[in-house]
Amino acid sequence: MKKRKNGLVLFVLMIVAITVGIALTGCSKTNDKTEESTTKQKESTTKQKDSLSTVDQVNSITSEWKKSPHGTPSPHDEQSVFTYTQDKPCEPCHNGNALAGDGTYKSTKNVINNPSDTTNNKMYNSKTAELPITMGCTTCHSGLGAQIMKSGIIPATQNTVTSLQKDWDVGNQNALCFTCHNGRRDVEADFAKWTGATASIGAHYYEYPHHGWNALVTGKGMEYPGVKYPKNDSHMKTGCIGCHMGQTPDGYISHTFEPNINSCKKCHGTSVKNIDDFSKKSREKIEKKMETLKQLIFAKAAPVFNATKIVAWYAPLQDASGKEISEDELKKLPGDVLIAIYNYTIVEQELGEGGKGIHNPQYANALLDESIKRLK
């Protein structure tokens, strides 16, 4: 009887042990599932945070772009695309739709005609007209713009620095910037015209470099054959993107298009504090040469025209009353004077329109030095 009781007790204990074991196992599995669920939730939250971070970056880029020159067109830009829609070269760089597509002039499709323009039976139609836009995301990141940035080649149809209709192989993504930011003049053809090697070409005898510091940046000044012109190759290789689109602390590429002082420090050392101070000596040196060249230009032009001012225009000289030199008078000036005026204007645009003499100072000095030498 005693043995039976003992056996029964052992059996009960076994049942209890098994039950407890099952319960504990169940708890363990439940805990594992809970931990797994918590882990997945954390991962999901992290991914959500990363996703929000990406959205924040896009918002930051958009905000920077909207305040930049590319996102805030000037009255001149609006005038260019609305009033001068018949002027084919203007559209690709003053209407973001052009490079976002195939870069062709689209006025025949009634894209951006001026409402008052009835020439060639191209009346403005608000239902079919594609309004001009600023240089936006699609301008650079789709269509021909994206193709140019990827290939590093400006196709002949967009190459405004030569009349020979050939591609311009820049060699890197700065090609997209150079498509618009260049002097927009065939300097070799103009040089030949002014020195008498060819007949006059184009609507104007004198061609001024297009506004901005662009001609100096791309190294498209008026050069004498056989003369070596040193250039800031490191600046040209780094290009617009290397200096104007630096990495931000938040991990995205800046789209303010303002120069980043940290880009300067990579080559010039950490002692560089700001661009104004950094470029001061170079700027002062260039300004002295510009004054020398200006006086030489006035002296050489005096027998034909009493100039007191040089301007970036088809009539590049003005007298004290503001009267412009005529095209007939321009043709009487020596070629060296016209070349000097062109190069003076390039450097003046660099200093006066935001370049501060920092883009290509070696080239600026070389252009001024050669013209000073020729006019003395």
Secondary structure by P-SEA (a helix, b strand, c coil): caaaaaaaaaaaaaaaaaaaaaaaaaaaaaaaaaaaaaaaaaaaaaaaaaaaaaaaaaaaaaaaaaacccccccaaaaaaaacccccccccccccccccccccccccccccccccccccccccccccccccccccccccccccaaaaaaaaccccccccccccccccccccccccccccccccccaaaaaaaaaacccccccccccccccccccccccccccccccbbbbcaaaaaaaccccccccccccccccccccccccccccccccccccccccaaaaaaaaaaaaaaaaaaaaaaacccccccccccccccccccccccccaaaaaaccaaaaaaaaaaaaaaaaacccccccccaaaaaaaaaaaaaaac
